Amino acid sequence: MAAADDELQILDEWSQRLAQALQLLDLEIDQGLLLDLARKSAGSVIHAAAPVTTFMVGYAAGLEAGTGSARSKASSGAAIRKAADVAFQLCDHGADGGPASKGWADTAQ
């Protein structure tokens, strides 16, 4: 097994243990999406943006999918993709630009 494969296996095992500890039953994680988002935000903004971005995407997805356990795997997956798409778009503009550069203007807030 290559080093990258070893790391992915460790990440998968860690994710499963963490999900159990947090009582997130039947949680399916698109690790590739989250790793890509973390990589892009770290490269576009600063390194510390990676964990903050992935946390905020997860939080936004959780709010959209519903409180408590998600209504369905499909709705939670769609919510994650939607939130990640917003974050990817912001990353395209780096730290100082993009759709939210003018504050709340033109947002749903």
C-alpha positions as CSV (number, residue, x, y, z in Angstrom):
1,M,0.0,0.0,0.0
2,A,1.4,3.4,-1.0
3,A,1.8,6.2,1.5
4,A,-1.2,8.1,0.1
5,D,-3.3,4.9,0.4
6,D,-2.1,4.5,4.0
7,E,-3.1,8.0,4.8
8,L,-6.5,7.7,3.3
9,Q,-7.1,4.5,5.2
10,I,-6.1,6.2,8.5
11,L,-8.3,9.2,7.6
12,D,-11.2,6.9,6.9
13,E,-10.7,5.0,10.2
14,W,-10.4,8.3,12.1
15,S,-13.5,9.6,10.5
16,Q,-15.5,6.5,11.5
17,R,-14.3,6.7,15.1
18,L,-15.0,10.4,15.3
19,A,-18.5,9.9,13.8
20,Q,-19.2,7.2,16.4
21,A,-17.9,9.4,19.2
22,L,-20.1,12.3,18.1
23,Q,-23.1,9.9,17.6
24,L,-23.4,10.8,13.9
25,L,-24.9,7.6,12.8
26,D,-24.7,6.5,9.1
27,L,-22.6,9.6,8.3
28,E,-21.1,9.4,4.8
29,I,-18.2,11.8,4.2
30,D,-17.0,12.9,0.8
31,Q,-13.4,13.1,1.9
32,G,-12.2,14.0,-1.5
33,L,-14.5,17.0,-1.7
34,L,-13.5,18.2,1.8
35,L,-9.8,17.6,1.1
36,D,-10.0,19.5,-2.2
37,L,-11.9,22.4,-0.5
38,A,-9.3,22.5,2.3
39,R,-6.4,22.5,-0.2
40,K,-8.0,25.2,-2.3
41,S,-8.8,27.5,0.6
42,A,-5.3,27.1,2.1
43,G,-3.8,27.9,-1.2
44,S,-6.1,30.8,-2.0
45,V,-6.3,32.5,1.3
46,I,-3.9,31.3,4.1
47,H,-3.1,27.8,5.5
48,A,-5.4,28.4,8.5
49,A,-8.4,28.9,6.2
50,A,-8.5,25.2,5.5
51,P,-10.0,23.9,8.8
52,V,-12.2,27.1,9.2
53,T,-13.6,26.7,5.7
54,T,-14.4,23.0,6.0
55,F,-16.0,23.6,9.4
56,M,-18.1,26.4,8.1
57,V,-19.2,24.4,5.1
58,G,-20.2,21.5,7.3
59,Y,-22.1,23.9,9.6
60,A,-24.0,25.6,6.8
61,A,-24.8,22.2,5.3
62,G,-26.1,21.0,8.6
63,L,-28.4,24.0,9.0
64,E,-29.7,23.6,5.5
65,A,-30.3,19.8,5.8
66,G,-32.3,20.3,9.0
67,T,-31.9,20.1,12.7
68,G,-31.0,16.9,14.5
69,S,-30.3,14.1,12.1
70,A,-30.5,15.0,8.5
71,R,-33.8,14.4,6.8
72,S,-32.1,12.1,4.3
73,K,-28.7,11.2,3.0
74,A,-29.6,12.8,-0.3
75,S,-30.6,16.1,1.3
76,S,-27.5,16.3,3.5
77,G,-25.3,15.4,0.5
78,A,-26.9,18.2,-1.6
79,A,-26.5,20.7,1.3
80,I,-22.8,19.9,1.5
81,R,-22.3,20.3,-2.2
82,K,-24.2,23.6,-2.2
83,A,-22.2,25.0,0.7
84,A,-18.9,23.7,-0.8
85,D,-19.7,25.3,-4.1
86,V,-20.1,28.7,-2.4
87,A,-16.8,28.2,-0.7
88,F,-15.0,27.1,-3.9
89,Q,-16.3,30.3,-5.6
90,L,-15.0,32.5,-2.8
91,C,-11.6,30.7,-3.0
92,D,-11.4,31.6,-6.7
93,H,-11.2,35.2,-5.6
94,G,-8.7,34.8,-2.8
95,A,-8.8,36.5,0.5
96,D,-10.0,39.9,-0.7
97,G,-12.7,39.5,-3.4
98,G,-15.6,37.5,-4.5
99,P,-19.3,37.5,-4.0
100,A,-19.1,38.5,-0.3
101,S,-16.5,41.3,-0.6
102,K,-19.2,44.0,-0.1
103,G,-20.6,42.5,3.1
104,W,-24.2,41.4,3.2
105,A,-25.1,43.1,-0.1
106,D,-26.6,40.8,-2.6
107,T,-26.9,37.9,-0.2
108,A,-29.8,36.1,1.3
109,Q,-29.0,37.5,4.7
